[in-house]
Amino acid sequence: MTGADVLDVSRDALLTMLIVAGPLMLVALVVGLGIGLFQALTQIQEMTLTFVPKMITMVLVFLLLAPFMGRMLGGLMERIAERIVSG
């Protein structure tokens, strides 16, 4: 495996990681911003108010996107296995 191959596999893995983790991180950002705005407007400073809704939405989004994430990670594994087999 040459240096170019290593860079190709690394780039592919990083891009796949961003595509897989991006939606979850985006949802966490939006929910956190919404809760922060709500807390600032109402002056409620309860710690569980930030944690519980974010966890619930993250679990729901993960359940919705799990098949997509599995396909993306499976595709990455297939591409890496093809590179290993082809030499």
C-alpha positions in Angstrom: 0.0 0.0 0.0 1.5 3.3 -1.1 1.2 6.6 0.6 -1.4 7.7 -1.9 -3.5 4.7 -1.0 -3.3 5.5 2.7 -4.4 9.1 2.0 -7.3 7.8 -0.1 -8.5 5.4 2.6 -8.1 8.1 5.3 -10.0 10.7 3.2 -12.8 8.2 2.6 -13.0 7.3 6.3 -13.0 10.9 7.4 -15.7 11.9 4.9 -17.8 8.9 5.9 -17.4 9.8 9.6 -18.6 13.4 8.8 -21.6 12.1 6.8 -22.6 9.6 9.5 -22.0 11.8 12.6 -23.1 15.1 11.0 -26.9 14.8 11.3 -26.6 13.8 15.0 -24.3 16.7 15.8 -26.5 19.1 13.9 -29.6 18.0 15.8 -27.8 18.3 19.1 -26.7 21.8 18.1 -30.2 22.9 17.1 -31.8 21.4 20.2 -29.1 22.9 22.5 -29.6 26.3 21.0 -33.4 26.1 21.3 -33.1 25.0 25.0 -30.5 27.7 25.7 -32.8 30.3 24.2 -35.7 29.0 26.2 -33.7 29.1 29.4 -32.5 32.7 28.6 -36.0 33.9 28.0 -37.6 32.2 31.0 -34.6 32.4 33.3 -35.0 28.8 34.3 -31.6 27.4 35.0 -32.3 23.7 35.6 -29.6 21.3 34.4 -31.9 18.5 33.5 -33.8 20.8 31.2 -30.8 20.9 28.9 -29.8 17.2 29.2 -33.1 15.3 29.0 -34.6 16.8 25.8 -31.3 16.6 24.0 -30.9 12.9 24.9 -34.4 12.1 23.8 -34.0 13.8 20.4 -30.6 12.3 19.9 -32.0 8.8 20.5 -35.0 9.4 18.2 -32.8 10.8 15.4 -30.4 7.9 15.8 -33.2 5.4 15.5 -34.4 7.1 12.4 -31.0 7.3 10.8 -29.5 4.0 11.9 -30.2 2.2 8.6 -28.6 5.1 6.7 -25.6 5.0 9.0 -25.3 1.3 8.7 -25.3 1.4 4.9 -22.6 4.2 4.9 -20.4 2.3 7.3 -21.0 -1.0 5.5 -20.0 0.7 2.2 -16.8 2.0 3.8 -16.0 -1.5 5.0 -16.6 -2.9 1.5 -14.4 -0.3 -0.1 -11.6 -1.0 2.4 -12.0 -4.8 1.9 -11.8 -4.4 -1.9 -8.6 -2.5 -1.5 -7.2 -5.2 0.7 -8.2 -8.0 -1.7 -6.9 -6.1 -4.8 -3.6 -5.5 -3.1 
